[in-house]
């Protein structure tokens, strides 16, 4: 099992330059974990695509259902104390620190494309592109 951030989930369902890497990651590590926060962040991404006319409502809803099915058994609530301690000691948002806290709690790597997370937490956060190649 690995932890992934919301963007890695989004790359899987929404075409981007990192979609292939996300697909390879799923093939390599099919069990993805994330804090429950991922749902709200992913909904926000889908809402942006709706407003820009990139997706219609039914397609966005289907994508959300598919992502929820993928993550259904592996989403977690994170203790506020863990998140706030990480946020206090870094320049990362509490949102981002939820993903780090989860990875540390489960003792698994966090795979992300977020450069700040990778730089700030090199023991926990790993680059998507490098992780699928390694």
Secondary structure, 3 states (H helix, E strand, C coil): CEEECHHHHHHHHCCCCCHHHHHHHHHHCCCEEEECHHHHHHHHHHHHHHHCCCCCHHHHHHHHHHHHHHHCCCEECCCHHHHHHHHHCCCCCHHHHHHHHHHHHHCCCEEECCHHHHHHCCCCEEEHHHHHHC
